[in-house]
Every structure is written in C-alpha cells, then in structure tokens.
Amino acid sequence: MSNKENNEVQALLKKWEEAYKKGLLSFWLLLLLHEQPAYPYALGEAVLQLSQGTVSTDEQSIYRALNRFQSMGLVKSELVKSPIGPSRRYYSMTEKGT
C-alpha cells in the first residue's frame, strides 16, 4: 500500500470513528434521559460509567447533542433551583422522544 493510500485509509478510519462515537454518545444520552431527567454534567459521568469507560466526552459535546435533540422535539429542558448553589438545567424526554 502506498503512503498516499495509507493516509487516505487513516483519514477514512478517523471519520468513521468520529461518527461511531457520536452515535454511541447519542444512544447513551437518550437511554439515560429515558430513565430519568438529568443535567449535562451528570450525564457525562453516567455515560462514562455505563459504557465502562469506552465512551467519554466533554460537556460541549453533550450540550450540542442535547440542543440537537431539543430542536428535534425529543427532549425538553427546565431550569431547577438548587438548594446548594445556582440553578441547574435538567433535560428530560418529551412524549415524542419516548
């Protein structure tokens, strides 16, 4: 395999891996929200734990996914006052999302 072909294969594999991870993150987030409402930080921790460390993500990726789900009508958000600090935005499934 030539160096050019090898680079093309590596680029293709990288794109596939990114799409695969994005799909897995969506799966885990929707599964967790189906079980109970949650806020983004807790979702990231739960995804890492449930996937046994195979899927880790940053908060921005979680927010992007949640915003995408919200624009599709699958989830909704609500600002909830916290007894020990600032209010938190909790996300939950809509009827359409379940």
N, C-alpha and C positions, 0 to 999 in steps of 0.2 A: 504494500500500500504506500502510495507516495505521501510526502509530507502535506501536500495540499488536501488530498483525500482524507488523511488523518485529522487535519484541522476541521474539515467540513463535518466529519463524523462527530468529533468532540463538540462542535457548536450545536449540532442536532441533538446530541445527548443532553447537553446543558438546557436547551429549550424544553425538551421533553421532561426533564427533571423538575424544572420550574412549574410547568403545567400540572405535573403529577402532584407536587407539594401543594399547589394552590387548590387542587381538587380535594386532597386529603384534609386540608385546613377547613374548607367549606363543609365537608362531611362531618368533621368533629364538632365544629361550631353549631351546626344545625341540630346535631344529635343532642348536644348539651342543652341548647335552648329548648328543645322539645321536652326535656326532663324538668327544667325549671328556669325562671328568669335569672340573669346573671349580669355582672358588669364586666367590661373588657379585660381588666387585669386578671380577674378570677378565671375568665375563660382561657386565657393564655396558660395559666398554671394547670388548669384541668386538662387541656389538650395535651400538654407535655406529659402529664401523669398517665392519662388514659391511653395514649399512644405508646406508652412505655419508652418515652424518650426519642421516638422516631420522628416526631413532628414537633419542631419548636418554631416559634415565630416571635416577631416583635409586635408591639402594640399598634403600630401604624398599619400593619397588615391586617390585624384583627379589625380595626376601625374601618379600613377600606372594605373588607368583606361585609361587616355589619351594615355599612352605608349602602352597599350594593343590594343586600338582602332587603333592607328597608325600602329602597326605591322600587323593588320588585313586589313589595307588599307582603313579604314572607315574615318579617319581624317588625316590631314596633319598639319604641323606647320611651322611658318615663324617668324623669328626674325624681329621685327619692332622697329625702332628708336623712342625714346620718346623725346618730346621737353623739358621735365622736369625731367630728370633722366636717369637711364640706360635703354637700350633696353629691350623690353618685347617680350616673345614668345607667339604668338597668334595661336590658334588652330581653324581649320575650317573643315567642312565636305568635303570629296572628292566626286567625281561623284559616285563612288561605294557606299559611305555612304548615299547618299540621296535617 
